[in-house]
Amino acid sequence: MTILDIVGAVLGWIALIAAAGMAVFYSFFFVMITDSCFGPTVCDEDRVGDGMFIVWGGALLALVTTMVGTVVCAAKGRLVFYWPLIGLAIAIVGFHFGVTTAESGGPQH
């Protein structure tokens, strides 16, 4: 491990924590998808909740995967800078699938 590897890993971790935190925070607003669900408008509120859990699970999976990968590679003396990037990709994919799932529970006209 070099100084550049450590700096890259720290900056990557900061980006990962910020992105995962923003994704989880944004998921709390998914309930507003069902604001126009009244009268003849049909909605599936359970899908919105599922979308929230998918985002939370994606963020948790990203953080745990990155933590384990970083610790194992650091213990073996290997490069670690790329683990936060892998975690960031996992968080983004989880957020995408969570938003898609939540949106599918919105008003069905």
N, C-alpha and C positions, 0 to 999 in steps of 0.2 A: 504494500500500500504506500502511496506517495501522498504528498500534501495536496496535489491536485485531485486525487481520488477522494480524500477526506472532505475537501471543500465542496466538490461536486456532490458527494453523498449528503452532506449537511444541507446544501441548497436544495437538493432534490427532496429531502425529508420535509423541509419547510414548505415547498410547493405542494407536496402530497398532503400534508396536514391541512394546509389552507384549502386545497381543492376538496378533500373529503369533508372537511367541516362545512364548507359552503354548500356542498351537495346535500348534506344532512339538514342543514338549516333551511335550504330551499324546499326540501321535501315536506316541511311542515305546512307549506302553503298549498299543497296538493288538494286539501279539502275544499278550497275555493272553486275547484273544477265543478263541483256539484251545486254551486250557488243558484244556478238557473234550473234546477231539477224540481219542478213543481207542476201540478196540473197534468196535462197530457204528456209532458216531457218524461221520457224514460231514462233512468240512469242506473248504473251499477256501482253503488258506493263501496262495495267490497273490493272491487278492482282498484279503487283509489288507495285503500289501505294496503293492498298487496304491493302497489307501486312504491309506497313509502317504505315498506319492509325490504323490498328489493334494493332500494337506494342505500338503506342502512346496512344491509348485508354486504353489498358491494364495497362500501366504505370500510367496514370491519375486515372483510376479506383482504382488501388492499393493504390495510395497515398491518395485519397479522403476517401476511405473505412477505411484505417488505421487511418487517422486523426479523422474522426467522431467516430470510435470505441474507440480510445484512450481517446478522450475528454469526451465522455459520461461515460465510465467506471471510469475515474479519478474523474469526478464530483460526481459519486456515491460511491467513495471510494473502488472500486473493483480493482482487478489485471489488469494490462494493458500490461504486457510483451508479451503476445501472439498476440496482434494486428499487430505488424510489421511482425510477421511470417505469418499471414494470408495474409497481403499485399504482402509479398515476393512470396507466392504461386500464388497469382493472377497475379503478374508481370511476373512470369516464364511461366504460362499458356498462357498469352497474347503474350509473346515473341514467344513461340512455335507455336501458331496458326498463328502469323504474318509471321514468317519465312516460314512455310509450304505454306501459301498463296502466298508469294512472289516467292518462288521456283517454284510453279505451273505455274507462268507466264514466266518462262525462256524458253530457246530453246526446241522446241518439234520436235525431230528427227523422 
